[in-house]
Amino acid sequence: MKFYITFFFVAITISSIAQLKQFEIRGEAKFYQNKELMIETVLTSLNDSSYVKDINIKKQTQLPFNVVEVKEGEIEIKGEILYPVPFEVSYYDENDSSIVTSNFFFVSAGYASIHIKDLKKTLSVIDYELDEFNSEFLKLNELLQKYKLERRRIDNSEIVTERQKILNKYISSHPDSYVALWILIIDFETNGFNPLFKTNANLFSENLKKITPLSTLLTKLSKFQLLNKNDMFPYGQLEFDNEIKQIANKSKYTLIDFWATHCKPCIQEFKLLTELYLKNKETGFEIVSIAIDGKEKSNQIIKILKQYNIKWNNYNDYNGVSFNKFDGNAIPFNILIDNQSKIVKINISKEELADLLTF
């Protein structure tokens, strides 16, 4: 049986003019004696490395990721960085494929100390000697604790909105906060688009707007198509727009449902959608599924569609290129439109949809 402890970190990309500084992380990890530490960035693990180009970690192996062995109950990581960076520690049990991820902790230039216990019992790894950034993080996290987000969400939209309201006030009085910046970035990357992200991103100081992480975030946010109830569906974003329009014109309601093969909640919803579809198809209800996987998943897409006996049309938006213009990273995601292609509801629940179709 083999185990891994994964250190996920978010690296801060800097301008070519800035000079990287040395950092060192030392950690006590007696519980994981003789185990391995795999080091990756949070955003790279989410398939996005655009924020994390200019951090240097001294590798101890030739593997594409950083592996560190726990020796004598301790770990040591060295590298170069400029600004504070949030890390997290994950423990992966290969035997049962379970992962436990710690709370964030921040590292800046210089020395950082962490204390890793059994992560299944204790998620905090922050040592007792807190620097200014970890102190700030704990205080801000306490403000946000009531609205804690799930990493792989089903629908966190209401929670995201409440978190952003709190961050709005905080950033307004702390426009140079790297801690608030990275919380905003991670909320966006793990939960998809929310209009308040744009508002809050623009509250940061001009100095922070010059660094790549924030400029990257602002660029990404500018590309999103805001969708609101009663707006017309924005045709022109998808290669198969004409097909969707023809289906919508012939139906009372059409549900446009984005999904992916790795999204278990998406696949679990197919059973409920099938029931609603068969019950309401004759009265004008139609569904269009759009898979956002890469081309390499084509066979798996077909297999899942056959497994759930999907009778409606499914299209492929490879790698979610068009999907990114609507919502970005949050699935399940759906848009319900009427026969005039007017948006009735965004992210309608199956219960709401069932009630709507009964009238």
Buried (B, 14 or more C-beta within 10 A) or exposed (E): EEEBBBBBBBBBBBEEEBEBEEBBBBBBBEBBEEBBBBBBBBBBBBEBEBBBEBBEBEBBEEEEEBBBEBEEBEBBBEBBBBBBBBBBBBBBBEEEEEEBBBBBBBBBBEEBBBBBBEBEEBBBBBBEEBBEBBEBBBEBBEEBEEBEBEEEBBBBBEBBEBBBEBBEEBBEEBBEBBBBBBBBBBBBBBBBBBEBBBBBBEBBEEEBBEBBBBBBBBEBBEEBBEBEEEBEBBEEBBEBBEEBBEBBEEBEBBBBBBBBBEBEEBBEBBEBBBEBBEEBBEEBBBBBBBBBBBEEBBEBBEEBBEEBEBEBBBBBBBBBEBBBBBBBBBBBBBBBBBBEBBBBBBBBBBEEBBEBBEE
